[in-house]
Amino acid sequence: MLFVVLLGTIIVIALWASLTTLAVPVSITVPLSSTPVSDADLDGDPATGAWEDALNVDIPLENGEAAPYGIAALYVKHDGSNLYFRIDGAIDVGWVAVADDYFWLGMQVSATRTSHHGGGEWDGTFFGLWNGDEYAPQPAYPPRAVDTHGFDRPPVSDTLQDVLGTLRYSGTQPPYSFTAEWRRPLDSGDLDDLRYEADGATSYNFFVTTDSDGGGSFGGSVSHRMVTNLNAFKIEATGPIGIPPTIVHNPPQDAVTGEVLWLTARVVDADGVSDARVNYSDITGAIVNESMTLDGPRYVYTLPAQNASGTITYFIWASDPDGNEARTILYSVPVTKLLPVPTLRSVVPSAPGCLLVTWEEGLELDRAGYRLYRWNASVRAMEEVTELSANATHYEDCGLESDEVFTYWLSSFDAENNVSPPSVMVNGRTSTPGEPEPADLTVLVALTIVAGLTALAGLAAFIIVMVLRRLRPPGGPRESL
């Protein structure tokens, strides 16, 4: 009986093994290559890019699925400056939108840890992961690479994004094929990233997985965390390292819509500079990689004007004739939409304890409203009094102390809450108790004028009579005037 049971168990195991194909964990050395994969070819298309000299090995995925969903082909190499990764695999849904079917892929790397959900220092790259708030903005197809760190669920997106890459899928029914391609600097200078040592000795543990069954995906049945496969890689040594160029750059702190952004850098190398480039992402997320122009001792680049508010990210890269390369950190420049400055006209008393503030209506069509501010001496700051509609031209501020001077300024804002610079400050004094208000003063002035005119008329009549008497002597005939 025992023999029968054992035989049955062996048959079941053999049958399971024949029906499933699982890759075994790998321990590899990333080869050194003299040919980088261009940024344009990190597009998720397996037919493009210089991958011929990359290491190609099958790796297991953490989803624990049988082939083809649980295995992927890893292509990897480095050029002394960047690691280049490509993963070809299969999934059971297409990437439509986060409101429909979509899947994600992620890779986690650590020099010290062996469990990617167990803590420690992890450097990650994710494509398409979205559960409502992480990795904003919401991904659209084809999803871009997102640089992450840590072991949270999901890992935290880096403030500075140092990876560049794309994921695409193909096919009309499952299994769908996908390709993810990206590059990562060996040393980005970003504290959220690992520093990868190309010494042939330092070992890095890594995990790769896909998910289409919730937890940041939808529409399939592949769940990302089913097994733990302890993969590892080392990076082939680069040999003697030359001295790379030195890049000195002062980044702009901000930009405004409608104005170009001037980037300048001093690039110095004893052997000369063969190329200097700017790699930037504009407010739409479009990535541009272009050469800088040498202007005297500096390299310059004119970044085109942006037509809306947002954020521009960029870095500057340079190389010398020996192939030594250097790059700056990734800079982030906020772009603000600058609204016209409102024109504050007057501040006059309108009633006891009230001041009437008036301004000119602006001509901008996208204005959403105004905000009126008054100086608060106790805190030594301008404080918001009220928010008004876009077509407002005045506001009566009441409840103020009598016979006091108050200072105001005005700003406008649009639907995206871009705020204009404040107007000039205008002062006004409230009336004292019993002092006539502007309307009473008008009547008083009018009465004074009428009285004055009446007095002048009487005086004029008196003068005329006196002249007539001088022209006609007593008892004599009237002389013609």
Secondary structure, 3 states (H helix, E strand, C coil): CHHHHHHHHHHHHHHHHHHCCCCCCCEEEECECCCCCCHHHCCCCCCCCCCCCCEEEEEECCCCCCCCCCEEEEEEEECCCEEEEEEEEEECCCCCCCCCCECEEEEEEECCCCCCCCCCCCEEEEECCCCCCCCCCCCCCCCEEEEEECCCCCCEECCCCCCEEEEEEECCCCCEEEEEEEEEECCCCCCCCCCCCCCCCCCEEEEEEEECCCCCCECCCCCCCCCCCCEEEEECCCCCCCCCCEEECCCCCCEECCCCEEEEEEEECCCCCCEEEEEEECCCCCEEEEECEEECCEEEEEECCCCCCEEEEEEEEEECCCCCEEECCCEEEEEECCCCCCEEEEEEEEECCEEEEEEECCCCCCEEEEEEEEEECCCCEEEEEEEEECCCCEEEECCCCCCCEEEEEEEEEECCCCECCCCCCEEEECCCCCCCCHHHHHHHHHHHHHHHHHHHHHHHHHHHHHHHHHHCCCCCCCCCC
